[in-house]
């Protein structure tokens, strides 16, 4: 090749490689922006101020891959809510009802032990009667305090801020973070992970959750898994406690499925899962960025599915309403004290 042609060919090759590099960086930037923009954040710390249980001290430890920003290894408490919001056509189809409001039909306090290789998940039954504190609202007003009301009414009257304040009032445990996922988001997450495998000990034929399963092992898609999480009237005595047992099975199944999926070898699947998760979440402002969520996930890399213990807050039937429950003391208080 003559010198002039060789120079032109090298220039074209260089420009082509530079163009591909720019496109790659642009695509990566767009992907990060999209995933980061998916997440809704609520500034719970500013809303609640300093009148809260003490925050547990967290001690970061050096990490070879992130020496500039060591991963945290201290204990952590996260309030995870499953909202039955009917907003949006997809949620209405999955949950029924109107779009006039939302409640926290699933509430779990996730406690990560120091070292983050073990965790405890404690469910709070939605039918628990509690003393709901006054909660600040976004318009500067506050909700009224109320005694002997359903636990899940806190979210209904005051959103995430009131849900956190009510849990902290009930447990005297500081919620370091808040995570919320709705009907549609949960179903999409299960589908993005390829479904979950669960084993039921009895036949299920629940007209309200629209789930029919024979006793045995089943691989469920997102819609079926959501129906299982909502099933209560056709199992056991039809109480919320039996439904919580099914939800605990799903938690373990999701952790096992996520561990089995080698997402790093499939960028397309990794993106689908990340896009699904971030698009389905509302968090506190301490977790409302892709960077913070990634750091939290990285800090849990040594947490196996069998290192997670699932419990339900000890409760007894309310003396004045046998269809509701109240915390069983002193057992409930001792459980919460162990998570501080």
C-alpha positions as CSV (number, residue, x, y, z in Angstrom):
1,X,0.0,0.0,0.0
2,X,1.3,3.4,-0.9
3,X,2.2,5.8,2.0
4,X,-0.7,8.1,1.3
5,X,-3.3,5.3,1.2
6,X,-1.7,3.7,4.3
7,X,-2.0,7.0,6.2
8,X,-5.6,7.4,5.1
9,X,-6.4,3.8,6.1
10,X,-4.9,4.2,9.6
11,X,-6.8,7.5,10.0
12,X,-10.1,5.8,9.1
13,X,-9.3,2.9,11.4
14,X,-8.4,5.2,14.2
15,X,-11.6,7.3,13.7
16,X,-13.7,4.1,13.6
17,X,-12.2,2.8,16.9
18,X,-12.6,6.2,18.5
19,X,-16.2,6.4,17.3
20,X,-16.9,2.9,18.8
21,X,-15.3,4.0,22.0
22,X,-17.5,7.1,22.2
23,X,-20.6,5.0,21.5
24,X,-19.6,2.5,24.1
25,X,-19.0,5.2,26.7
26,X,-22.2,6.9,25.7
27,X,-24.2,3.7,26.0
28,X,-22.7,3.0,29.4
29,X,-23.5,6.6,30.5
30,X,-27.1,6.3,29.2
31,X,-27.5,2.9,31.0
32,X,-26.2,4.4,34.3
33,X,-28.4,7.5,33.9
34,X,-31.5,5.3,33.2
35,X,-30.9,3.0,36.1
36,X,-30.1,5.8,38.5
37,X,-33.1,7.8,37.3
38,X,-35.4,4.9,37.8
39,X,-35.2,5.1,41.6
40,X,-37.6,7.2,43.6
41,X,-36.2,8.6,46.9
42,X,-37.9,9.9,50.0
43,X,-35.9,12.1,52.5
44,X,-37.0,10.3,55.6
45,X,-34.1,11.4,57.8
46,X,-34.9,15.1,57.3
47,X,-38.7,14.5,57.8
48,X,-38.2,12.7,61.1
49,X,-35.4,14.8,62.5
50,X,-33.5,13.7,65.6
51,X,-36.2,12.2,67.8
52,X,-35.5,8.6,66.8
53,X,-33.8,5.6,68.2
54,X,-30.0,5.7,68.2
55,X,-28.3,4.6,65.0
56,X,-26.0,1.6,65.3
57,X,-22.3,2.4,64.7
58,X,-21.0,1.1,61.4
59,X,-17.4,0.4,60.8
60,X,-16.1,0.2,57.2
61,X,-13.3,-2.3,56.5
62,X,-10.7,-2.1,53.8
63,X,-11.5,-3.9,50.6
64,X,-9.0,-4.6,47.9
65,X,-11.3,-3.6,45.0
66,X,-12.5,-0.4,46.6
67,X,-9.7,0.9,48.8
68,X,-10.7,4.5,48.2
69,X,-14.2,3.8,49.6
70,X,-14.2,0.7,51.9
71,X,-17.3,-1.3,52.0
72,X,-19.4,-1.0,55.2
73,X,-19.5,-4.1,57.3
74,X,-21.5,-2.9,60.4
75,X,-24.9,-4.0,61.4
76,X,-27.8,-2.4,59.5
77,X,-31.6,-2.4,59.8
78,X,-33.7,-1.9,56.7
79,X,-37.5,-1.6,56.6
80,X,-38.8,-3.4,53.5
81,X,-42.4,-2.8,52.5
82,X,-44.5,-4.4,49.9
83,X,-47.1,-1.9,48.8
84,X,-50.5,-2.9,47.5
85,X,-50.7,0.3,45.4
86,X,-53.3,0.2,42.7
87,X,-51.7,3.1,40.8
88,X,-51.1,2.2,37.2
89,X,-52.9,-0.3,35.0
90,X,-50.4,-3.1,35.7
91,X,-50.8,-2.8,39.5
92,X,-54.6,-2.7,39.2
93,X,-54.6,-5.8,37.0
94,X,-52.4,-7.7,39.5
95,X,-54.0,-6.4,42.7
96,X,-57.6,-5.5,41.9
97,X,-59.5,-2.7,43.7
98,X,-59.4,0.9,42.8
99,X,-56.5,3.4,42.6
100,X,-57.6,5.4,45.6
101,X,-54.7,4.6,47.9
102,X,-52.1,2.1,49.1
103,X,-51.3,0.1,52.2
104,X,-48.2,-1.8,53.3
105,X,-49.6,-5.3,53.3
106,X,-46.1,-6.8,53.7
107,X,-43.6,-5.3,56.2
108,X,-40.3,-6.9,57.0
109,X,-37.4,-5.5,59.2
110,X,-34.2,-6.9,57.6
111,X,-31.4,-6.9,60.1
112,X,-27.9,-7.4,58.7
113,X,-25.5,-8.6,61.4
114,X,-22.0,-7.1,61.8
115,X,-19.9,-8.7,59.1
116,X,-23.0,-9.1,56.9
117,X,-22.6,-12.8,56.5
118,X,-25.9,-13.5,58.4
119,X,-29.2,-11.7,58.5
120,X,-32.5,-11.9,60.3
121,X,-35.8,-11.0,58.6
122,X,-38.7,-10.2,61.0
123,X,-42.2,-9.8,59.6
124,X,-44.7,-7.5,61.2
125,X,-48.3,-8.8,60.6
126,X,-50.4,-6.2,58.9
127,X,-53.3,-7.1,61.3
128,X,-51.2,-6.0,64.3
129,X,-52.9,-3.3,66.4
130,X,-50.4,-0.5,67.3
131,X,-50.2,3.0,68.7
132,X,-49.6,5.1,65.6
133,X,-47.6,8.3,66.4
134,X,-48.2,11.6,64.8
135,X,-46.3,11.8,61.5
136,X,-45.1,14.8,59.5
137,X,-46.6,15.3,56.0
138,X,-45.0,16.9,53.0
139,X,-47.2,20.0,53.2
140,X,-46.0,20.9,56.7
141,X,-49.0,19.4,58.4
142,X,-49.0,16.2,60.6
143,X,-51.2,13.2,60.9
144,X,-53.0,12.6,64.2
145,X,-51.7,10.1,66.7
146,X,-54.0,7.1,67.1
147,X,-54.2,4.1,69.5
148,X,-55.2,0.5,68.7
149,X,-55.1,0.9,64.9
150,X,-54.0,-1.5,62.2
151,X,-50.2,-1.4,61.6
152,X,-50.6,-1.0,57.9
153,X,-52.7,2.2,58.3
154,X,-49.5,4.1,59.0
155,X,-48.4,3.9,55.3
156,X,-52.0,4.7,54.2
157,X,-52.2,8.0,56.1
158,X,-48.6,9.1,56.0
159,X,-46.6,7.2,53.4
160,X,-43.0,5.9,53.9
161,X,-42.2,8.5,56.6
162,X,-45.1,7.4,58.8
163,X,-44.4,3.7,58.2
164,X,-40.8,4.2,59.4
165,X,-41.8,6.3,62.4
166,X,-44.5,3.7,63.4
167,X,-42.0,0.8,63.1
168,X,-39.4,2.7,65.2
169,X,-42.1,3.5,67.8
170,X,-43.2,-0.1,67.9
171,X,-39.7,-1.6,68.0
172,X,-37.4,1.1,69.4
173,X,-35.0,0.1,66.6
174,X,-33.6,2.7,64.3
175,X,-34.4,2.0,60.6
176,X,-31.2,2.9,58.8
177,X,-32.8,2.5,55.4
178,X,-36.2,2.1,53.7
179,X,-37.1,0.1,50.6
180,X,-40.5,-0.3,49.0
181,X,-41.7,-2.4,46.1
182,X,-45.2,-2.6,44.6
183,X,-47.2,-5.5,43.1
184,X,-46.0,-5.1,39.5
185,X,-42.4,-4.5,40.5
186,X,-42.3,-7.8,42.5
187,X,-43.8,-9.8,39.7
188,X,-41.4,-8.3,37.1
189,X,-38.4,-9.0,39.4
190,X,-39.3,-12.7,39.7
191,X,-39.7,-12.9,36.0
192,X,-36.3,-11.2,35.4
193,X,-34.7,-13.8,37.6
194,X,-36.3,-16.6,35.7
195,X,-39.0,-17.5,38.3
196,X,-38.7,-19.1,41.7
197,X,-39.1,-22.7,42.9
198,X,-41.2,-23.3,46.1
199,X,-42.7,-26.2,47.8
200,X,-46.2,-26.1,49.3
201,X,-47.3,-28.5,52.0
202,X,-51.0,-28.3,51.1
203,X,-53.2,-27.7,48.2
204,X,-54.0,-24.0,47.5
205,X,-57.2,-22.8,45.8
206,X,-57.6,-19.1,46.7
207,X,-60.3,-17.2,44.9
208,X,-59.0,-13.8,46.1
209,X,-55.4,-14.3,45.1
210,X,-56.4,-16.3,42.0
211,X,-53.9,-19.0,42.8
212,X,-54.5,-22.8,42.4
213,X,-51.6,-25.1,43.3
214,X,-51.5,-28.8,44.3
215,X,-49.3,-29.6,47.3
216,X,-45.7,-30.1,46.1
217,X,-42.9,-28.3,44.3
218,X,-43.6,-25.7,41.7
219,X,-41.6,-23.3,39.6
220,X,-43.6,-20.0,39.6
221,X,-43.5,-17.0,37.3
222,X,-43.9,-13.5,38.6
223,X,-47.7,-13.4,38.6
224,X,-47.9,-16.7,40.4
225,X,-45.3,-15.8,42.9
226,X,-47.1,-12.5,43.7
227,X,-50.4,-14.5,44.1
228,X,-48.6,-16.9,46.5
229,X,-47.3,-13.9,48.5
230,X,-50.9,-12.6,48.8
231,X,-52.6,-16.0,49.6
232,X,-54.1,-16.3,53.1
233,X,-57.8,-17.4,53.0
234,X,-57.2,-20.9,51.7
235,X,-54.4,-22.0,53.9
236,X,-54.2,-22.8,57.6
237,X,-56.8,-20.7,59.6
238,X,-56.8,-18.0,56.9
239,X,-54.9,-15.5,59.1
240,X,-52.1,-13.2,58.1
241,X,-49.6,-15.3,60.0
242,X,-50.1,-18.2,57.5
243,X,-49.5,-15.8,54.6
244,X,-46.3,-14.6,56.2
245,X,-45.1,-18.2,56.2
246,X,-45.5,-18.3,52.5
247,X,-43.7,-15.0,52.1
248,X,-40.8,-16.3,54.0
249,X,-40.6,-19.2,51.6
250,X,-40.5,-16.7,48.8
251,X,-37.7,-14.7,50.4
252,X,-35.5,-17.8,50.6
253,X,-36.5,-18.9,47.1
254,X,-35.6,-15.5,45.6
255,X,-32.2,-15.4,47.4
256,X,-31.4,-18.9,46.1
257,X,-32.5,-18.0,42.6
258,X,-30.4,-14.9,42.6
259,X,-27.4,-16.8,43.8
260,X,-27.9,-19.5,41.1
261,X,-28.1,-16.9,38.3
262,X,-24.6,-16.0,37.0
263,X,-25.6,-12.6,36.0
264,X,-22.1,-11.3,35.3
265,X,-21.8,-13.7,32.3
266,X,-24.9,-12.3,30.7
267,X,-24.9,-8.5,30.5
268,X,-28.3,-8.5,28.8
269,X,-29.9,-10.4,31.7
270,X,-27.9,-8.3,34.3
271,X,-29.3,-5.1,32.7
272,X,-32.9,-6.5,32.7
273,X,-32.6,-7.4,36.4
274,X,-31.1,-4.1,37.3
275,X,-33.6,-2.2,35.3
276,X,-36.5,-4.1,36.8
277,X,-35.2,-3.7,40.4
278,X,-34.4,0.0,40.1
279,X,-37.7,0.8,38.3
280,X,-39.7,-0.9,41.0
281,X,-38.1,0.8,44.0
282,X,-38.8,3.6,46.3
283,X,-36.0,4.1,48.9
284,X,-34.8,6.6,51.4
285,X,-32.4,9.2,50.1
286,X,-29.5,7.2,51.5
287,X,-30.1,4.5,48.9
288,X,-31.7,6.3,46.0
289,X,-28.7,6.1,43.7
290,X,-27.2,3.3,41.7
291,X,-23.9,3.8,43.4
292,X,-25.3,3.3,46.9
293,X,-27.4,0.3,46.0
294,X,-24.4,-1.2,44.4
295,X,-22.3,-0.7,47.5
296,X,-25.0,-2.3,49.6
297,X,-25.2,-5.3,47.3
298,X,-21.4,-5.6,47.3
299,X,-21.4,-5.6,51.1
300,X,-23.7,-8.6,51.0
301,X,-21.5,-10.8,48.8
302,X,-20.8,-13.1,51.7
303,X,-24.4,-13.5,52.7
304,X,-25.7,-16.9,51.6
305,X,-29.4,-17.8,51.4
306,X,-29.0,-20.3,54.3
307,X,-27.5,-17.5,56.4
308,X,-30.9,-15.7,56.5
309,X,-33.2,-16.4,59.4
310,X,-36.9,-15.6,58.9
311,X,-39.1,-14.8,61.9
312,X,-42.5,-13.2,62.7
313,X,-42.9,-10.7,65.5
314,X,-44.4,-12.7,68.5
315,X,-48.1,-11.8,68.6
316,X,-51.3,-12.9,70.4
317,X,-54.9,-12.3,69.5
318,X,-56.1,-8.9,70.7
319,X,-58.4,-9.4,73.7
320,X,-61.0,-7.0,72.3
321,X,-60.8,-8.1,68.7
322,X,-60.1,-11.8,67.9
323,X,-59.5,-10.9,64.2
324,X,-56.5,-8.7,65.1
325,X,-53.3,-9.3,67.0
326,X,-51.1,-7.4,69.4
327,X,-47.4,-7.8,70.2
328,X,-46.7,-10.6,72.7
329,X,-44.6,-9.2,75.5
330,X,-42.0,-9.6,76.7
331,X,-41.0,-11.9,73.8
332,X,-41.5,-9.2,71.1
333,X,-39.5,-6.7,73.0
334,X,-36.7,-9.1,73.6
335,X,-36.6,-9.9,69.8
336,X,-36.3,-6.2,68.9
337,X,-33.7,-5.6,71.5
338,X,-31.5,-8.3,69.9
339,X,-31.5,-6.3,66.7
340,X,-30.3,-3.0,68.1
